[in-house]
Amino acid sequence: MSLLSEIVNIAILKEKEAVKLYQKLYNEAKAAEVKQLAASLQKMEEEHINRLTYFLQNNEFKNLHMQGGELEKIKNNYTENEKSKEDKVQDMIKKAISEEDKAAVFYENIAATFSSYKAAQSLFSRLAAEEREHKAMFEQLLA
């Protein structure tokens, strides 16, 4: 498996973790606004999984030759574990903000790495922008 394939697989796993977080947030939230946002973002993250899976299955990057050092750094920065409690709805929202921010940076870094490969750059730039939008939606809840 190439390092890029590994990174895309990590992205898929992280998106699945976001889906689980939003399911939990939906189940524990009492406010309709929070429930609606959690359900909406869960669907969006599931779409991210579908797009990443399609990209991976179609092996659109198999002929790319990348410098492993930069991709390894991106991977390591994104997969560092962050311990946080998720007992309260507000804690889950704060975790969601943090995770959406990390995902956006992760996708921005991959897009920058693939500036000469338009399909990858386009996919990861779009995902980064969507993660930034998700973060802003959660920040509005806390404002």
Sine and cosine of phi, psi and omega as CSV:
sin_phi,cos_phi,sin_psi,cos_psi,sin_omega,cos_omega
0.00,0.00,0.72,-0.69,0.02,-1.00
-0.96,0.27,0.32,-0.95,0.03,-1.00
-0.88,0.47,-0.62,0.79,0.02,-1.00
-0.90,0.43,-0.67,0.75,0.07,-1.00
-0.86,0.52,-0.66,0.75,0.02,-1.00
-0.89,0.46,-0.67,0.74,0.01,-1.00
-0.90,0.43,-0.67,0.74,0.03,-1.00
-0.90,0.43,-0.64,0.77,0.06,-1.00
-0.90,0.44,-0.63,0.78,0.07,-1.00
-0.89,0.45,-0.68,0.73,0.03,-1.00
-0.86,0.51,-0.68,0.73,0.03,-1.00
-0.88,0.47,-0.70,0.71,0.03,-1.00
-0.88,0.47,-0.67,0.74,0.01,-1.00
-0.91,0.41,-0.61,0.79,0.06,-1.00
-0.91,0.42,-0.62,0.78,0.05,-1.00
-0.90,0.43,-0.62,0.79,0.07,-1.00
-0.89,0.45,-0.63,0.78,0.03,-1.00
-0.90,0.44,-0.65,0.76,0.04,-1.00
-0.85,0.52,-0.71,0.70,0.00,-1.00
-0.89,0.45,-0.67,0.74,0.02,-1.00
-0.88,0.48,-0.68,0.73,-0.03,-1.00
-0.95,0.32,-0.51,0.86,0.11,-0.99
-0.90,0.43,-0.71,0.71,0.00,-1.00
-0.91,0.42,-0.69,0.72,0.03,-1.00
-0.86,0.50,-0.70,0.71,0.02,-1.00
-0.86,0.50,-0.71,0.71,-0.05,-1.00
-0.93,0.37,-0.52,0.85,-0.09,-1.00
-0.99,-0.14,-0.31,0.95,-0.03,-1.00
-0.96,0.27,0.55,-0.83,0.06,-1.00
-0.97,-0.24,-0.52,0.85,-0.03,-1.00
-0.96,0.29,0.75,-0.66,-0.02,-1.00
-0.86,0.51,-0.61,0.80,-0.01,-1.00
-0.88,0.47,-0.66,0.75,0.00,-1.00
-0.94,0.35,-0.69,0.73,0.02,-1.00
-0.87,0.49,-0.70,0.72,-0.01,-1.00
-0.89,0.45,-0.69,0.72,0.00,-1.00
-0.91,0.42,-0.70,0.72,0.00,-1.00
-0.87,0.50,-0.69,0.72,0.01,-1.00
-0.91,0.41,-0.66,0.75,0.00,-1.00
-0.90,0.44,-0.72,0.70,-0.02,-1.00
-0.94,0.34,-0.52,0.85,0.08,-1.00
-0.86,0.51,-0.70,0.71,0.01,-1.00
-0.90,0.44,-0.64,0.77,0.01,-1.00
-0.91,0.42,-0.66,0.75,0.02,-1.00
-0.92,0.39,-0.58,0.81,0.07,-1.00
-0.89,0.45,-0.59,0.81,0.07,-1.00
-0.92,0.39,-0.60,0.80,0.09,-1.00
-0.87,0.50,-0.68,0.73,0.03,-1.00
-0.85,0.52,-0.70,0.71,0.00,-1.00
-0.88,0.47,-0.69,0.73,-0.02,-1.00
-0.92,0.38,-0.67,0.74,0.02,-1.00
-0.91,0.40,-0.64,0.77,0.02,-1.00
-0.90,0.44,-0.68,0.73,0.04,-1.00
-0.87,0.50,-0.72,0.69,0.00,-1.00
-0.86,0.50,-0.69,0.72,-0.02,-1.00
-0.93,0.37,-0.71,0.70,-0.05,-1.00
-0.93,0.38,-0.53,0.85,0.01,-1.00
-1.00,0.09,-0.01,1.00,0.13,-0.99
0.73,0.68,0.68,0.73,-0.08,-1.00
-0.91,0.41,-0.18,0.98,-0.08,-1.00
-0.89,-0.45,0.22,0.98,-0.13,-0.99
-0.90,0.45,-0.42,0.91,-0.01,-1.00
-0.99,-0.10,0.11,0.99,0.01,-1.00
-0.98,0.21,0.61,-0.79,0.08,-1.00
-0.88,-0.47,0.94,-0.34,-0.07,-1.00
-0.90,-0.43,0.36,-0.93,0.11,-0.99
-0.98,0.18,0.90,-0.43,-0.08,-1.00
-0.87,0.48,-0.52,0.85,-0.06,-1.00
-0.86,0.51,-0.69,0.72,-0.02,-1.00
-0.93,0.37,-0.69,0.72,0.02,-1.00
-0.91,0.41,-0.62,0.79,0.03,-1.00
-0.89,0.47,-0.65,0.76,0.02,-1.00
-0.90,0.43,-0.69,0.72,0.03,-1.00
-0.87,0.50,-0.73,0.68,-0.01,-1.00
-0.86,0.50,-0.75,0.66,-0.05,-1.00
-0.90,0.44,-0.63,0.78,0.02,-1.00
-0.90,0.44,-0.57,0.82,-0.07,-1.00
-0.99,0.12,-0.48,0.88,-0.11,-0.99
-1.00,-0.09,0.05,1.00,0.08,-1.00
-0.88,0.48,0.75,-0.66,-0.04,-1.00
-0.97,0.24,0.68,-0.74,0.07,-1.00
-0.84,-0.54,0.88,-0.48,0.00,-1.00
-1.00,0.07,0.79,-0.62,0.10,-0.99
-0.48,-0.88,0.50,-0.87,0.03,-1.00
-0.99,0.11,0.53,-0.85,-0.03,-1.00
-0.78,-0.62,0.55,0.83,-0.10,-0.99
-0.97,0.24,-0.63,0.77,-0.06,-1.00
-0.98,-0.22,0.44,-0.90,0.01,-1.00
-0.84,0.54,-0.68,0.73,0.00,-1.00
-0.89,0.46,-0.61,0.80,0.06,-1.00
-0.90,0.43,-0.63,0.78,0.02,-1.00
-0.91,0.42,-0.63,0.78,0.03,-1.00
-0.91,0.42,-0.68,0.74,0.04,-1.00
-0.89,0.46,-0.65,0.76,0.05,-1.00
-0.89,0.45,-0.67,0.74,0.02,-1.00
-0.87,0.50,-0.67,0.74,0.03,-1.00
-0.87,0.50,-0.72,0.69,0.00,-1.00
-0.89,0.46,-0.71,0.71,-0.03,-1.00
-0.92,0.39,-0.63,0.77,0.03,-1.00
-0.91,0.42,-0.63,0.78,0.03,-1.00
-0.91,0.42,-0.73,0.69,0.02,-1.00
-0.88,0.47,-0.64,0.77,0.01,-1.00
-0.90,0.43,-0.67,0.74,0.01,-1.00
-0.88,0.48,-0.72,0.70,0.02,-1.00
-0.89,0.45,-0.68,0.73,0.04,-1.00
-0.84,0.55,-0.77,0.63,-0.02,-1.00
-0.93,0.38,-0.59,0.81,0.05,-1.00
-0.89,0.45,-0.66,0.75,0.01,-1.00
-0.91,0.42,-0.65,0.76,0.04,-1.00
-0.92,0.40,-0.70,0.72,0.01,-1.00
-0.85,0.52,-0.67,0.74,0.01,-1.00
-0.91,0.41,-0.60,0.80,0.01,-1.00
-0.91,0.41,-0.52,0.86,-0.05,-1.00
-0.96,-0.28,0.57,0.82,-0.04,-1.00
-0.86,0.52,-0.42,0.91,0.01,-1.00
-1.00,-0.05,-0.08,1.00,0.00,-1.00
-0.91,-0.42,0.99,-0.10,-0.21,-0.98
-0.87,0.49,-0.62,0.78,-0.02,-1.00
-0.89,0.46,-0.72,0.70,0.01,-1.00
-0.93,0.36,-0.70,0.71,-0.02,-1.00
-0.87,0.49,-0.68,0.73,0.00,-1.00
-0.89,0.45,-0.74,0.68,0.01,-1.00
-0.86,0.51,-0.80,0.61,-0.10,-0.99
-0.95,0.31,-0.50,0.86,0.09,-1.00
-0.92,0.40,-0.67,0.74,0.05,-1.00
-0.89,0.46,-0.71,0.70,0.01,-1.00
-0.88,0.47,-0.66,0.76,0.02,-1.00
-0.88,0.48,-0.71,0.70,0.00,-1.00
-0.89,0.46,-0.65,0.76,0.01,-1.00
-0.92,0.38,-0.62,0.78,0.04,-1.00
-0.91,0.42,-0.60,0.80,0.06,-1.00
-0.89,0.45,-0.64,0.77,0.05,-1.00
-0.89,0.45,-0.67,0.74,0.02,-1.00
-0.87,0.50,-0.71,0.71,0.01,-1.00
-0.86,0.51,-0.71,0.71,-0.02,-1.00
-0.89,0.46,-0.60,0.80,0.03,-1.00
-0.89,0.45,-0.68,0.74,0.02,-1.00
-0.93,0.36,-0.62,0.78,0.02,-1.00
-0.88,0.48,-0.57,0.82,0.04,-1.00
-0.90,0.43,-0.55,0.83,0.04,-1.00
-0.90,0.44,-0.57,0.82,-0.03,-1.00
-1.00,0.06,-0.22,0.97,-0.06,-1.00
-0.95,0.31,0.00,0.00,0.00,0.00
